[in-house]
Each structure stands twice: as structure tokens, then as C-alpha cells.
Amino acid sequence: MNNGSHSKGAAEKEAATDESKREKRYNWSQMDLEEMASIYWADMAPKRRREGFDEDRDVPSYEWLTDYGFSGIAYALREHHDLTPRQFFVNVVGLGDGEDPDEWVWGIDHQPTVDALDSYLRTLGTLGKRTDSTVETHRTRLTKWVRTYRDLHGTDALLASLDDVSNQPREMNRCYAVLEVFDNELSTNRSKLEYLTVIQSWYQYLFGHQYARYNPLSQVQNDIGWEAEESDPSALSPAQVRRIYTEVSDPEEELLVVALAGWGLRPSEVASLHNQQVVLDGDDPHLSFGDGERKNGPGEVTLMYGVNLLTDRVDTLADRQKWNGHLFPSRSSSTGHISVSTVRRRFKRVADRADVIVDGDTPTPKMGRRFWYSVYQEAVSEVAAGLEGVAADQGSSSVDVVMRNYLSEEQLRQARRERMQERLAEAFVG
């Protein structure tokens, strides 16, 4: 009786495993590292969570990958990126507890080239003020470049031919040959252009800092035929924001959703948000960012919704004996705050509970930021539309003339703020 029951259970488990293997077919060899990481968060992480794993920390074993039909990633990582699965899940995806499974290995032996790569990344992170995630993205893409160059041309001395201008035609051909490999291996023009941007930046650094006498990719924009696909980025709708917001389970989760969709912050800005950036005095509550701290964004972010949540969060954390000032602190992280991957995981967890789907998949934190910008554009348009009658009464040629000559910047700002507050209240409260 027991043996039969055991056999039946084993058979059911085996059938479930076989079914999991048939769920999807992944063309791992055609993916870059970021695309592989997105597969982890979209398809692997939910399975890990359902089995009781901490999907933000626990690194999948090879056995688990095999059982669930993901074993092909190991081959692609080894053959195309010279990485082990553990290196990928820790260094690229961001799992683990701040561990470093191996010192980063470029996969080349030419020390001057390695030194130039390391120098570029240090400059990018210190003087360039780029985030850790940006530096890691550059690192992984440069790694693919130098290893492909090595495999294709039989040498890892990428700097050797850059000290003599007479070598430029031959070196250009070598670099273009590597780009042809990228053209065949990467699945989308977007991925190809993202890699190209990083490679161009490195060669420009080499030329500007006297590592090279010329830039072999100086004409690549004129020669290459990659064009970005034109598509509007997806954004959450007000109804979807409301559904997600109603599914938050604690004040920390609530603040995270508001910071993304109600303040329009980037995931990295949410992760590292600090009490020193919070300005609640006076009639203009806002977050303050240092010079150059925000890429393509203002140094201040006006808080038009959720100020009470922020105040409560600060008060709660201030009662802790050892608070480091971060609004999303983490004792296990060397930075003192949660990681971007944790922001992504927590947001997607709430979206999963709300059963919200965008473009056939669970929405990402960036879609919350895009919601904020779409709502802001609508608020600006409404303010302009409200002045059309004034423009007609004044005989002005356009609303812009009224806005410029009859209203102060403070009046316009207040009008935009009121419209924005109404829009956000509709989305979060209904």
C-alpha cells in the first residue's frame, strides 16, 4: 500500500518535472546577459518563491535548473560569456549575500589591456558618478567584446595595434569583424546598439587618455546599419496602479510603490533613498539630489502625493537604535540599503498579487516611472487647455503667449501641481 502510494507520488513528481521542462524553449545562445537576467526574474523567480526559496538571495543549483528546463543557460554562459551559472546569478543577476564567487575574470592575459579596462571602469564609477549597476553592465559587455576579439583573431592584446596610426585600417577591419559576430549572436537591434555604445565609450576613453593613438570605431555610426526599433515604452495605466497599490502588504511595500509610480523615481534611486534627501519643511516638500546625481532629471523631485507615508516611514525608522538613514535599509548589504534587484523583486511580487499584466508579462518598476511621466504630460496639457479661453479673450496668438506674459512661473507651477495631485489621487485612491 505504501509502496504503491510512494510510486504514485514519484510518478506525479516526474510528470510535473517533465511538464515544467516543456513549458518554454529558450534560445539562450541568442541572448545577452541582461536578457538572461530578465528570464530569471520573469520565469525562474516565481517558481523559486513558490518552493520557499528567497529568490533575491538563493542561487539556483544546477540540479534545480535541470529539473525546471533551464539547464541550457549553463552551456550558453560557458560558451558565449565564459561564466559559470553561479558567477552569472551573483555578479549579473545580483543574488546572494554580497558574496563574490570569483574575482572578475576578463578572460585575457594581456596585462596592458586588462589595466586599461579596469581603469575605464574605475573612472566610470568615480569621476563619472555612474551607479554600480551601470558599471557592471559596462563590465559584462566589455568582457564579451574582448573575449570575442580574442577568439576571432587569436590575440588578446587589443591595445597592441592602437599605438601606431598606420595600423588603423587593419584594426578597423578587426573590430568590424567582431561586430559581425555580435550582429549574428544578439537577437535585437536594441541589444546590438547597447553593446556598441559601451564599446565606443571604451575606445573613446582609450584615445582620450593616451592609451591609443586613434579610435578604430570613429566611423562606425556611418558604416553600420543597426537602427533602434521604434516603439513607445509601456506604462502602467491609472487603473493598474490602483490595483497594485491595493495589494501592498506593509508600509515599506506601500512606500516603494508610491516612490516608483507616485514620485517617478528610478529603481536605483528608490533603493538608495536617504533621509538626508528628504525636505519636508515649508510648502514645497521634495527630494533633493546632488549635482549630476540624476541622469536626465531635475535635482529636486516635488512630492505631490504620499508625504504622510514618507513622514511615517522616517518616524518609524528613527525609533530604531542603529538606523543608517536609508529609507530601505539592509543589514546584509555592504551599501547599507537594498539592491535594485530587491526593488524589482518586491514590486513584481505586489504586481503578481494584483494580477496586473502589461504586454503579456508582469510589469517592471520602470513602468511605474513611465506612468508618472505620462500622467505629468497629461497634467501639463490640461493646464494649457484651461488657458485657451484666456488667450482668446486677450487676443493672444497662442496659449504660450499667455503663459509667458500673464502668469508667473510660480502660478504655472501651482496649476500643474494641482492637476498632478488630482491625477495621482485618482490613480492611487480612485
N, C-alpha and C positions, 0 to 999 in steps of 0.2 A: 504493500500500500504506500509506504513512504518512498520506496524506490520509484514507484510509478509517478508519485507526486513530484519527486525530485527531477525525474526525466522530463516531465511535462514542463516544469519551471525552466529547466535548462533549454528545452526546445523553444519556449516562448522568448527567452532572453536572446537565443541565437537568431530567432526570426526577427526580433526587434533590432538586433545589431545589423542583420542583413538589410532590413528596411532603411536603417539610418544611412547605410552605405549607398543606397540607391537614391537618397534624397536629391542630391545635386551632383553634377560633374563640374569640377573646377579646372580651368586651363591655367594651372599655376605658372607654367613656364612663360606665359604671355603677360603675367602681372608684374608690376614693380612692387617694391616693399610696402608702399603706402596702400596699394590695392589689396595686398595680402593682409595688412593690418585691419583694413575695413571689413574683410571677410571674418576675421576673428570676432570683432565687435558685433557684426550683424548675425552670424550663424553659429560660431563656437560659443561665445559668451553666454547666450541664453541657455544652451544645453548645460554648460558648466554650472550656472546658477541653479538650475532645476535639480542638479545632482548634489547640491550642497557645497560646491566649491566656491571660494571667493574669486570671482572672475577678474578682479582687479589685481590680484596678487598671485594666485596659484598658477604655476606654469604647467601647461598640459604635458603629460608624458607621451612618449611615442606610442605606447600601448593604447592610450585614450584616443590619440589622433587616428590610429589604425581602426579602432572599434567604430568610430563615427565617420569613417570615409574621408578623413583629411590627410591621410598618410602621404599623398602626393606632394604636399608642401615641403616635406623634408628633402626630397630629391631636387626640387626647384631651388630651394635655398642653397643647397650644396653646389649644384652645377652652375647656377646663374648669379649667385650672390656671395658664394664662399662663406656661408654662415651655417651654424648648427641651428636646429629649432630652438634650443634654449637661448642662444645668443639673440635670435630674432625676437622671441617673446619678451626678453628682458630689455634689450637695448632699443628695439624698434617699437614694439607694442607698449612697453612700459610696465610690464608685470613684475612681480617680485617685491622685495622689501628694500629697494635701493641697492641690491646686490650687483656685482659686476662679474659675470661668469667668466669672462676673459678680458684682458686688456684689449682694446680695439686693435684689430689686425688689418692693416691695409692690404696685405697680400702681395706686397712688393718688397724687394730688398735694396733698391737704390736709395741710399740714405738722404742725398740732397732733395730728391722728390718727396720723400716722407717728411723731411723737415719743412719743405715749402707747404705741404698740405696742412701740417699741424699749425704752422704759423698763420696760414689763412684762417683756419677755424678759430684760433685764439683771438685774432683781430676782429673777426666777425662777432664774437661773443662779448669782447671787452669794449673796444672803441666803437664797434658797430652797434652795440647795445641790442643785439638780436637775442631772442628768447632761447632757452635750452633746446626746445623742440625744433626751432628753426636751424640751429647749429647741427643737431642730429640729422635733420633732413639733408642738409648740405653734405654731411659726412657720408651718409649711405649712398647718395647719388654720385659723389666723387669716387667712392670705393668701386662702384660699378664701372665708372669711366676708366680708372687706372687698371683694373683687372681685365677689362675687355681689351684695352690697348695692349697690355702685356700678352694676352692670349693671341691676339691678332697679329702682332708684329714681332713677337719673340723677344721683347726687351721691356724692362720696367723703368728704364732711365728716361722718363718723359722730359726731363729738363735738359738732357744732353744735347739735343739738336736746337735748343732755343737760344744758345749763346752766339750764334752766327747767322746773320741775316741771309746769307747765301743758301742756307738750308730751308728757307721759308716755303718755297713751292713744294718740296718733298714732304715737309711736316704738315702742311695744309692737307695734302692728299692722305696722309696717315690719319689725321683727325677726322677727315670726311669719311674715311673707311669705317672708323668706329661709329660714326653717326649712322652709317648704313646698317650696322648691326642693331643699333638702337631702333632704327626705323622698322626693322623686321621683328624685333623682340617685344617692343612695347605696343600695347593694344590700342591706345588712343593718341590723337594728336596732342591732347591736353597733357598727357604724361610725357610725351616726347619734348614738348616745349618747356615743361617744368624742369626736366633734366638739362636741357640745353641752357636755360637761364643760369643754373648753378655752374655748369661747366664754363660758360662765358665769363661769369663773375670771377672764377678762379684764374683763368688765363689773363684777364684784365688786371687782377691783383699781381700776378707774376710779372707782367710788363711794367706796371706802375711802381713796383717795389724792387726793380732791378734784378729779379730772378731770370728775366728773359729779355732779349733784345727786340722781340717782336711778338705779336699776338696772332697765332695761326688761325684763329676764328674771327678775325676782324671783319671779314666779308661774308660771314655765314648767313646773315639775315638776307643778303641779296641773292645767295646761291641756293638756299634750301627752300623746299616747298611746303613746309608744315604750316598749317593755319589752324588757329583755335576754332573749335566748333562754337557757333553762336547759339546760346541758349540762356534764357533768363534763369537765374538761380532760384530754386524753390524756396518758398517761405511758408511758415505756418499761417493759417487763417485765424481770425479772432475766435471763431468757434473752437478750433483745435487748441488754441492757447487756453481757453476756458476749461476744456475737458482735461487737459494736462494739469492745470492748476488745481482743479477739484480733487485730483488724485494724490496730491502731496501728503506725506505721512508724518512729517515733523517740521518744526520751524526751520531747520537747516535746509531741508529739501525745498521748502517754500521760498526761502531767500534765494536759493540757487536758480530756481525757475524765474523769479522776478528779476534777478540780475541779468539773465540772458535775454528774456523777452520784454521785460519792463524797463530796463535801462540800456539795452543794446550793447552789452559788453561782450568782448571776445571770450571764449572759454579760458584762455590763458590769463586774462585779466580777472576773471571770476576766481580762478584757482588761487591767485596770489594776492587777492584783495586784502588791504591792510587798514587798520583803524586810523592810521595817520593820513590816509587819503580821504577820510570821511569829514565833510564840513557841513555841520547842521545848524550853525549859528545864523541868525538873520532870516531874511525872507527868501533866500536862494540856496536851499540845500543842494549839495552837489558832491561829486567825487573829483578829487584833484589828482592829476597825473603829471609827472615830471616832464621837463623838456625832452622831446624825442622819445618819450616812453610809449606813446601810442602811434602806431603806424597808420597813416591816412586817417587821423581822427583828431578831434579837439583835445586840448589839455585838460578840459573840465567836462564832466558829464552831469547835466542837470537831472536831479531826481524828481520826476514828475509823478511817481507812483511808488508806494511801498516804503515811505520814510519811516513809518511806525514799525515795520518789520526790521528795518536796519537798526533803529534805536533799541528795540527789544533784544536783538542779537548782540549788540555791543554790551548792553547791560548784563545779559546772561554770561557772556564770556568774561567780563570784567570781574565777576564774582569768583572766577577760578584762581587758585593760588599761583599757578605758573602759566599765565597766558602770554603768548609771544606777540599779540597784536593782530594776527591774521584772523580774518573772519571765517575762514575754513581751515583751521589748524590741523596739523597731522604730526603726531609724535614719532611716527615711523619714517618720515621723510627727512632727508638732510636739508631741504629747503625750509622746513617748518610749516609748510602748507600742503594741501592736497595737490595731486598732479592733474594735468589736463585730461589724462585718460580717466581719472576718477570723476571729473566733471562730466565727461562724456557718458560714462557708465551710469552715473546717478540720474542724469537727465533722461537717458534712454530707458532706464528702469521705470521712471514715472510715466513716460510716454507709452511704454508697453502696458502698464496697468490701465491707462486711459484708452488703450486700443486705438491709438491715433496712427494713421499710415499716410505717408507723403511719397508720391512717386513709387508706390509699391513696397516701401520699406519703412522701418521705424525712423522717425525724424532725428536729426542730429542737433547738438546745441547751436550750431551756426544758423540753423533755420529759425531759431528764436531771435537771433540778432537781425536776420533778414526781415522778420515780422516787424520788429521795431522800426526799421528804416522804411518799410512800405507804409506803415501807419503814419510815420512822420511826414512823408511826402504827401499823403492824403490830407493831413492837418494843414500843411503849408498851402495846398491847393484850395482848401476851404476858406482860409483867411483871405487869399487873393480873390476868390469868388465873392466874398462878402463885401469887398471894396468896389466891385464893378458899378454898383449904383452910385456910390460917391464919385467915382471917376466921371460918370455920365453927367451928374449934377454940376460938377466943376468944369465940365467941358474939356477934361483932360484926354489926351490921346490914348492913354493906357493906364491900367492899374499900377504899373511900375512907377509912373509919374506921381500918383497919389502916395504910394508907399514911400517914395524918396523925399517928396516935398512937404507932405502934410502930416506924416506920422513919424514920431521919434523911433529910434531903434528899440528903446525900452517898451514902447507901446506895441510895436510889432512882435517883440519877443513875448510879451504877456499874452497877446492874442494867440500866437502859436502854442504857447504853453497851455492855455485854457482848452484849446481844441484837442491837444495831445492828451491832456488829463482825461477828457471825456472819452476819447477813443480807448485809452488804456483801461479805464474803469469798465467800459462795455466789454472788453476782451476778458478781463480777469474776474469781474463780478457778474456781468450780464445785465 
